[in-house]
Each structure stands twice: as structure tokens, then as C-alpha cells.
Amino acid sequence: MTLIHLRSETTSFIAATDGDALPVVLHWGARLPDAVSAEELEATLRAPVPHCSMDEPLARRIVPLAVDRWRLRDGLRGSAPDGTRFAPCFRTTALSHDDASLRLGAHDATAGLDLSLTYTMHPDGLLQIGAALTNVGPGPYAVAALESSVPLPMDAVEVLDLTGRWCRERTPQRLPLGMGSWVRESYEGRPSHDGPLALCVGDPGFGFRAGRVWAVHLAWSGDCVSFAERSPGGFAQLGAGEMFAPGEMILAPGETYDAPDLLAAYSARGLDGISAAFHGFVRSRPSHPTTPRKVLLNTWEAVYFDHRLEVLTELADAAAEAGVERFVLDDGWFGSRRNDTKGLGDWVVSQEVWPDGLGPLIDHVRSRGMDFGIWVEPEMANPDSDLLREHPEWMLAVEGRDPLLARHQQVIDLANEECFAHILGRLDALLSDNAIAFVKWDDNRGLTDAAHEGRAAAHGQTIALYRLFDTLRERHPDVEFETCASGGGRVDLGILARTDRLWASDTIDAIERQQINLWTSLVVPPELIGQHIGGPHAHTTGRTSPFPLRVASAVFGHLGIEWNLATLTPAQMTMVKTAVEWYKAHRGFLHSGDVVRIDDATRPVVVHGVVARDRREAIFSYAQIGTNVTEFPGLLRLDGLDPAATYRVEPVMLGEIPGTQQKAGPAWWSAGGADISGAVLMDLGLSLPALHPEQALVIHLTAK
């Protein structure tokens, strides 16, 4: 028996080879010593053989299959159209590995299948798993599923994942993992607003900073499934994969299906350790933005469809005064698009609204020191559009019937080469003919009844979308792209390999965004999460929120503004300018440090921050969502600091002092700062001002 030991500083993945059978996975989790031997693992892990069982201990192979009497979800399911080739049994044909990677090839002569696996352990502990299946048999092979999974210990018995809806994405939910399966499926042709983002399983009661946690995320922007399972046979697993409609993935002889990568993370220190693994991986990718995240203003909630040049130039002037660096023109600039019922799909500048083209507005924006961005929704079209009137066959639909409308629009078939070429040509011309530095790419409906040439089309549509992004980025390498899908309907690391930020939700209600931003950062680094300062009155909820809460809910991510700055009073403009200047001074730190989140079960608060990798600096946000039961808010124990360091602790006044209900504040607050040791801050905590509900405080710590 030969061990395969992939390892980072925090995590080990260990498998063992035994002849030409697929390797047996022995461990995924806490880092084990380099010198760990096959003999001691055999002595430790070999299970007894119970009655009413097979005569040998059950082995959890690197691809669990029915042939091994695996009692949980098989890694590969499929067959030939006549029902044969349904029970593959692979033999290893090629194997290479080192401390950080494994490559394996396997073949089943009877089923006529080749399997290729790649495992990569990244420095921050993220395990990346790739799988590909090739049909080498004489006839077609229908793939029902090719899913990657990792083992769990049987004492990992609590599940945490995310659900939600439009404007309330990423809501956490917990449940015990009993015997059986917890399965989350997305059918919209995208991960959807209620998608789990990451499926986490851990010790009972695990939190942000404590407990063992195992988590998976599928880097895929189409239909997907995630699952966690335990069986009375003594095995548990966690995995995910692409989900197919019947007949969607049929491989002709010689064809290959490349499954989306499964990204898996283990943490011995709660969910923050999971985030550290994902953030380190994302930040190491070549596609990750390397320039400071520019402050942008998006025109949507400022003017909606009111695209008059004089209105927008006045708004641009106010944006420049506030320190904005990018001006983004939202929906309404093209075709007959004066509202959301028509014109979508006609990606030509409207002569009615812009008789001289976009040039006058772009020139004005650039003359004020800002670059220019624009909104598009290339995957969709209104039935009342030139595109669908001229090419009804481009609608993504089962022949003979139209899918139900959503937001007055249909999806177009990007897998249709003529349709793809048309959309690519329009977008290419838009970016070539105008000085556009940023594209907000929206997707306002999921797939319904989607078919290409009579067959289910979610997979093909996703692959075509990726190709469209990749082609545009190759032709326009200096343009940044934002992914938006009615807000947070398509948040995954597959689309984020092709985009420079995401729009986490269509709501910028500060209370809602506290939770949405917090839980989106479970997987996504803050610099990729668009977070905007809105006006006092939230358009999606009707709530009115004070400025300190609105700004604290925005400055930790990629800061934007979605407020008609041209209508501000001088005092309001001063507040915005102060916040923007502070963000610019600190964005490099906010977008490179470790995310730290604080569990607080006794107060209606959201607490999170960023701590420098060397622990010499930290910035925390404390948002008071509701009222406390106690008169005194108590102490806030910070985390992630250096206990031996002394920190200068100061309140950050981002334009306006948070409202309080107190005659006098804590000593450090009233004095404008104090010197406190990291040990005291972590073990005892920091006394808090008695904030009014729906207020927020930002705290800056600097080691002396």
C-alpha cells in the first residue's frame, strides 16, 4: 500500500493505492504529520466487519461506486440508452502525485469509459477537485451525474448552508445531519437566490471562530446539486456536482464531459477558517483584480430610466465632487427601452434618447476624472424587441410553445451559433466604439422550459455564456465586468473566474445588506462584493436608515453609491466625501486582510472586521440591528489580534456620529481613543456605546 498525502499548513488529504483499483480515501481534514505511515493509518482506521455485511471492510474509494457496495450517493451514474454499461468498475491506468497534487487516469473496458481526476491542494488549504469522463465505447453513453465528494467523520453532525430569495439572499439555516441525505438543488440554469453557496458540516454548535467545519462549493454557474450524507454503515460524505435534465448529457463515442470543479475546505477554527481557505484561493487566481477597487456610482436608483443628458451630467458632476472614480449608466440607454417591457436584446444606442450617441455623456464623465461603465443583459430579450421579432427561433424554448414570461422577458439561445455571433458582435461593437471601462452584466430571470434543438439546454447555455465572457475579455482585456443576476442569483466561483466583482443583492437596504454581505463573504473575498451607499429611504424595503449604518454596510466591500447625489444638501455631500476619502485611504488593507466575524448570541448585532495578516492593524464594524435586553450593551470581545501587542483603539466617524441613548459614553469612545492590549481586547473586550437601533460603529485598531 502506497500513501498519497496532499497537504497545506492546515489540511491533509490522504489516499492509499492498492494494486490497480481506484485509491481508497483515508482522511480529509486536520493536517497530519509528514511521516504518517500506511501501517499506522491501517491500524487506526480499519473498521470491523459487522454481521449481515460484506466479508471485507467497506472502502471509500476516490470515486465511490455501487460496485464497491457504497451505500451513499455514487460518484458516477449513467448508462447506454439500452440500459447497459450502468455499473462501471474502473482500474487505474496512470497515477502521479506530489505534496500538493494528484493526477489519476482510470479505464473500464467493459463499460467503455475513461476517467480522469485531478486533485490540487492550494497553500491556504483549499482542495480543488476536477473530473472528466470520456466515452471510449462503441455507442452513446448518457451521463446522469459525475459528482465529486469528500469524506466526513461520523461525528460531524450539524449542517449549515444558505437559502434566501430576491433581495434577501444568503440567509443561514442550520439543521442536524441525521442518517440519510441533505440535498440542495438549483434548477434555474444558475445557482439561484436560494442557493446554498457553501454546504458546511461540522461539530455541533460550530461558529465563526470555533469548531471543526468541512465545506464544499461548486464552481459552476448552471444547474447544480450539493449534498451531505450519513449512513448507519458508518460512512459520511459531502459533495456537489452539475445537475442534468433527462437526456441532457449524452456522450457520443470519443466525447468527453468535463465536470465543474469541486472546491472543498476544512477548518479547525470555525467558519472563518473556511473563508480563509476560499479567500486565499480566489486571491491567488490570475483573473483576480490587482488594482484598487474604484469607487463607482450606479445610476439605477438615482434616475432609473430618466436618461436625459442634462440630468446625467448634473449627476456626474456631483459624483466627481464626492470623489467617485467610475460612473455607471444603468438600464435604458438602448433601442426602445424606456421601461422594462420592451427593447431588451436590441444592443444599439437609442437615437431617440441619445441622438449624438453616448459620446457626449462619456466625454463629460471622463472630463471629470472618472471612467465610464454601462449596463447590459445579453442573455435576455423582451418579446417586444427587434431581436425576437426578427429571430423568434433564437428564443430558448421547447418547439411549439413559449416559456412563461418573467419580468416581461425571455432567455435567448446562446448555444445557437448565429444568435451567439449576433450578441457577441453587438457587445464587441459597443466596447470598441465607446470608451467603456466597466460592464454591469445582468441576468434577470432563470431558465424555464429551456431547450436547444429539442434537448435540455442548461449545460449548453452555461458553456456558451462562459465562452461569451471569455471572448469579450480576450478582445477587451482592460474592461472590468460585474456579474449580476437580479442581484445575487448567480454567485459562484465559476462566474467569478470571468468577472471582477459581483452584485450580491438588488437591495441596498443597510439592515438587509449587513447579513447578505456577511454571508456572501463566507466564500467570496470582500473586494469582489459590490456594496453601495444608498439614499436614506431603501427602495426595495421602504425602510429609512441613518447614514452611519448605510456607510458601515458598504465600505468593507467594493464601494459604490446608488443615490442621486445631485439632490444632496451641503452637509450630506460632506458626509459622502468623508466616507469616500476614508475608503480610498483604507481599501488596500480592507481588501487584503483576513476576514474576522464575531459570534454574538446575546445581542441583536452583526459584528465583523478585517485583520492584517501580521495582526498589526484591524478594522471592525459593530452594527446594532435591534434593541438590547440590557440597558448597557456590555463588552465586545474582538478576535484575531496579537495578544502581545498594544493597540491604539479609535472610533471612526464616517461623516456622521452614530446615534446613541446615553448620558456619557465609554471612556475610550469619549476620549476619541485609547491604548489597549490585544490580550485585554480578546479576553475581556471593549465597552460599547449605547447605540440606537439601526446604527453602526466602525472601530480602527493600530498596533503601536
Disulfide bonds with the S-S distance in Angstrom:
none
